[in-house]
Amino acid sequence: MTSYVSTRGSETASLREAVLQGMSPRGGLYVPTQIPTFDWPPPEGSVAEWLAPSLFPSLEPDVARRIAQDACDFPFPLVQIDDSSFILELFHGPTHAFKDVGARFMADLVSLFATGSGNEITVLVATSGDTGGAVANAFFGRRGTRVVAVFPLRGVSETQRRQMTTLGDNVEAVAVEGTFDDCQRMVKECFSDPSLSARHGLTSANSINVARLLPQAVYYLEAARRFREPVHFVVPSGNLGNLCAGLIASKGGMPHAGFTAAFNRNHGVADLLQGSSFETRDSIRTLSNAMDVGNPSNLERIQWLYKSDDALRVDVRGDWVSDEDTVRAIASVHRREGYVMDPHTAVAFAVAQRLDAGVTPVVILSTAHPAKFPEVVEDAICESVSMPETILSARQKNELMSVIPPDLGKLKELLDGGRQ
Ligand SMILES: *Cc1c(COP(=O)(O)O)cnc(C)c1O
């Protein structure tokens, strides 16, 4: 059954092919042949279970619902900050990052497809922060799967690193002496090597994968149904998977009062949304490091969805803030409201402060628990942040990782070397 088509033309794929290939063979991104639509508002009960059969129409509806139930078994609380601003906490999953939602859906789908095929599936993932931990945790211990998480040695926090390096078993951590863009390039090159791909049953778990991308629509719908009027969403953005899922939800029938994509100093897409043309840039290190992306992979999908940049600019605004603004936002919200934000959420919060007063209500997506970035947060609030139990226990465990230069050959050796 054809469910997906490439952004670059006519290549099509079933759900299984799209999930296991990640990208189309000629380098495009898969998009649904038909954007999932739904009647608004959702009924009482789990939005995830209600939406899953339309997100994945090629699955038996019961299977889709069961996967949704397993993948979204944690809440998305909405915290009111002032008259018109709300923070949507997406970090109550096992690794305290919003990426748990997509990663858990994907792990469920991959194990569904791996079951009975008899071949090991290797999830090769480049991560600038939370992806690796979320994916590693979602796949950990699942038979028939291996996770290789590739991250910039100096570009992730200690907690993020430990979520990849302390699991062991079917999870391998590879630290690259380079930037996230180096990691992303090396991983892309592995995927474009057909014999390597075939040998290992390589599959991607980056936000380009439809299995990760589409389920993120769930929490937009969950938030929107709690308001009587349409909501303006502010989304801390890096590779733009999160934003893309919100836009798909809006195309499917969710009422909204627009979106704002919030960036740190890696703001090429903010410039695009403000009227310039887009240029790929080298990524710059910031305090919100999961958003340090110079060439966001989901931009192509978003541009496909809207057909023209002018049409995109009608629904989506873009803005960015510096590290200084980010720290100031963490400090001032803590001082005024006693609420502690992580640096990624703070980027979105600072951007939201600049919206016109008429834009209301505003829902700011909070993508990580503040305890994942204790150095930055504690400096800003001059207090310690309370640590969830899972983060504390990872601190006691031994770390295991390979450190390599940004060299494709070295990564291929590790893949072929397999587990010792
Ligand atoms: C990944 C990540 C982002 C960026 O999300 P995209 O879908 O890549 O735009 C923002 N904040 C945190 C904490 C993240 O881990």
The ligand as an SDF file (V2000), in Angstrom:
LIG
                    3D

 15 15  0  0  0  0  0  0  0  0999 V2000
   15.3280   18.4640   19.4490 C   0  0  0  0  0  0  0  0  0  0  0  0
   15.0430   19.5450   20.3740 C   0  0  0  0  0  0  0  0  0  0  0  0
   14.5330   20.7660   19.9110 C   0  0  0  0  0  0  0  0  0  0  0  0
   14.3300   21.0510   18.4570 C   0  0  0  0  0  0  0  0  0  0  0  0
   13.2940   20.2660   17.8840 O   0  0  0  0  0  0  0  0  0  0  0  0
   13.2120   20.0720   16.3000 P   0  0  0  0  0  0  0  0  0  0  0  0
   12.0820   19.1470   16.0960 O   0  0  0  0  0  0  0  0  0  0  0  0
   14.5400   19.5020   15.8540 O   0  0  0  0  0  0  0  0  0  0  0  0
   12.9960   21.4240   15.7200 O   0  0  0  0  0  0  0  0  0  0  0  0
   14.2030   21.7190   20.8600 C   0  0  0  0  0  0  0  0  0  0  0  0
   14.4180   21.5230   22.1740 N   0  0  0  0  0  0  0  0  0  0  0  0
   14.9180   20.3610   22.6490 C   0  0  0  0  0  0  0  0  0  0  0  0
   15.1400   20.2040   24.0980 C   0  0  0  0  0  0  0  0  0  0  0  0
   15.2460   19.3480   21.7660 C   0  0  0  0  0  0  0  0  0  0  0  0
   15.7590   18.2140   22.2420 O   0  0  0  0  0  0  0  0  0  0  0  0
  1  2  1  0
  2  3  1  0
  2 14  2  0
  3  4  1  0
  3 10  2  0
  4  5  1  0
  5  6  1  0
  6  7  2  0
  6  8  1  0
  6  9  1  0
 10 11  1  0
 11 12  2  0
 12 13  1  0
 12 14  1  0
 14 15  1  0
M  END
$$$$
